[in-house]
């Protein structure tokens, strides 16, 4: 039976989840160290620029990768995740002596409605961990700016400074 087409709406924001393979998620996870997280972020920045996908938030959890992204073109989300898989997985396997895929099947995604729901999705992703470097929360909370992230209009509506946005 053929696969159903992936949900991919150009110009709409999508919540994307890519889960780790069961055995790997139970042991070290897919982002066990700082080198792994840096490698994934570099892969993500390169792939999002190449595929014209605006990335708004990320969470690098041991058992899964979560993204909030807006593609400009049809099929861009699939190509984005595929590019990440090709670059990051190969490097992970070399660094850790692992073989095969890190991911448990295809990525899952859903369109997020603009306004309060999109802001809630962003807060959900950023609130996954308080540990630095795991989520994109520091980007919005006055920490170091990350070139790979594009702010949503809903974030700017909260205030002009990081302090105003954090208070709101």
N, C-alpha and C positions, 0 to 999 in steps of 0.2 A: 504494500500500500504506500502511495506517495505521501510525503510529508505535506502538511498544510502550510500555506504561505505564512511567513512570520509577520506579526503585526509591526508595521513600520510606517509611521505617518510623518512625512517631511514637515518641519515647522512646529510639530507638537513635541512636548517634553515627555520622555519615557523614563520609567523606573525599571532598571535592568538588574537582574540577579543572575550570577553565574556561580553555581555551587561546586564545592570541591568533591572529588571522588571520595567515597565513604571511608576507605582505609586511611587515606592521607589526611582527611579531616579529623579523624580520631587520633592520629599520632601527632605530627609536627604542624599540620595545617599548611596552607599554600603560601603564607607570608611569615615564615618563622623568624626572620631577622630584618635588620635595617637595610642590608644590601638587597634583600628580596623586595622590600617595599619600594626602595629607590628605583630598582630595575623596572618594577611594574609601572610606577609613575612616569618614568622616561618612555616606556613603551606606549603608555596611554596618551602622553602628550604628542608623540610622533604620529600615532594612529589617528587621533582626533583631528589633527591638523590636515593630514592626508585625506581623510574621509569627509572633511567639513562637518564635523559633529561638535557642537558646543557642549562642553562638560561643565556641569554646575555643582556637583557634589560626588564624593566617593567615600566608601568605607572598605578598608582592607582587613576583613575579619578572617580568623583562622579557617573557618569553614566555608566562606563565600566572599565574593566580590560584589559590592552594590554600587551602582552608578545612577546618577540623574543626568540625562543628556538629551539634547535636542538636535536631531539630524537635519541637514539642509536638503538632502537628496534621498530618493527611494533606495533602499538596500544598504544605506550607509551604516546602520547599526550592526547588521550582520558582518559587514566587512571590517568594522571597528573591532568587534570581539574576535574575529578570525585573525586579524593582524596582531592583537595582543597575545592570542594563543600561540601564534607562530614564534613571536619574538621572546615573550616572557617564559613560556613553557620550556623552550629549548635551553635557555639560560639556567632556569631552575633545575632542570634535569642534569646539566653539566655540574652545577655547584653542589648538588646534593646526591649525586649518583642514583637518581631516580630514573625510571623508564616509563614511557607511555604518557597518557594524558593526565592532567591534573584535575580536569573538569568532569563532572557527572552529567554527561549529556549536553543538550543544547541549552543556551541561555534562555531565561524567561524574562518577559517584559510586558509592561502595560502602559498605556497612555495616561498621563496625569493631567487633570483639568487645571487650567490657569487660575490664579487667585489663591484663596486660602488652602486649597488642596495641594497645590504645587509647593507652597511654603511649608506645609505640614510634611510633605515627602522629603523636602530638603532637611528639615529639622530631625526627622526620623533617621535619615542616613548619618547626619553629623552627630547625632546623639548616641550612636552605637558604641562608642568607647571614649573614655576620658583620657586615655593614654595618648601622648603626642605622636603624630605621624600615622596614626591608624585611620583617621577621618580627615575631611577637609574643614573641620570646624575652626581650626586656628586661622584659616584664611579670612573668615568673617569676624573673628573675635579680636582683631587687632594684632594678630601674629604676622608672620612672614607672608607676603603676598605670593600666590602661586600662579605662574603664567598660564598653566593649563586650564585654569578655571575661569568661567564666564559667569558674572552675577546675573541673577534673575531680576526682573523689574520689581517683583514683590519684596526683595531684600532692600532695594533702594527706597521703597516706600516706607520702610521702618525708620529711616533717619539718614542723615548725611555723614555721620561719623560712626566708627565701630562702636563707640560708647553708647550713642543713641540707639543703634540697632540692637545692641546687646540688652539694653534696658527695656526696649520694646518687646 
